[in-house]
Amino acid sequence: MKKVFASDFDGTLYFYKAEVKLPPENVEKIREYQEAGHLFGLCTGRQVGGLTPFISGLVRPDFYITSTGANIVDGSFRPIFRRGIDRPVVDKICKFVNPNDPNERRISIDINGIIHVFAEMDYPGEYHVITGMNDAMVGMVHQLGIHNESEPEAEELAAAINREFGDHVNAFRNVVEVDVAPKGCTKGQGVERLRQYYADKYDGIRLYGIGDSINDLPLLLASDVSYTFPYAPKEVQEAATKVVENIVEALDDSMKERSW
């Protein structure tokens, strides 16, 4: 049985508001974990293209569960699972979120793992500026990400999207972001699909998950052992197996746990 560690990205491994965004001790411990023969990967609301510019040359995940489980690839970016939202539904959601100004709330759309937005932005990786779904690239829309100014605003918007479009999508609050994934896609479903993918190859896995926000709850509940932090919301702490100070402590705990 293989130990497999699935980590949230923002607020767990990577801290975009901090001076040191990807702490070197996190990178070192991940390498140690993988060198010990275990698997480490990401489980995030970000697109594939929203990860690679920030970890290239530092962290080499064994898998990527991206767009809240709608696009799962292995460490070489070969597809494991893909699901999309119908493009007319995406167009309706964009107009629902920003009925007057397409940039009132910043919306990013994941198409084939590549970011699409409605205005230029300061971003080091590949992205496309579009006016709507008509001039967006051909391909599968895995998720929408919507930026809000506050957590209550994000909570309200997620609830409104679920009420209006719940037959097609699941909307989750991720701190001040709202992640809108295809119906049936969650981080929990993502790791369950990963468990199925690895089942025969490793005769089963022991799954460890870590996250810091509400959208990580399905990941924590689907993991055999789960971790979160003292700064996570109360309901996230209650769902986790253990509360730790950082991901280094969680990886150490996973390595020390006896093998099956």
Buried (B, 14 or more C-beta within 10 A) or exposed (E): EBBBBBBBBBBBBBBEEEEEEBBEEBBEBBBBBBEEEBBBBBBBBBBBBBBBEBBEEEBBBBBBBBBBBBBBBBBEEEEBBBBBBEBEBBBBBBEEBBEEEBEEBBBBBBBBBBBBBBEEEEEEBEBBEBEEBEEBEEBBBBBBBBEBEEBEBBBBBBBBBBEBBEEBBBBBBBBBBBBBBBEEBBBBBBBBBBBEBBEEEBEEBBBBBBBBBBBBBBBBBBBBBBBBBEEBBEEBBEBBBEBBEBBBBBBBBBBEEEEE
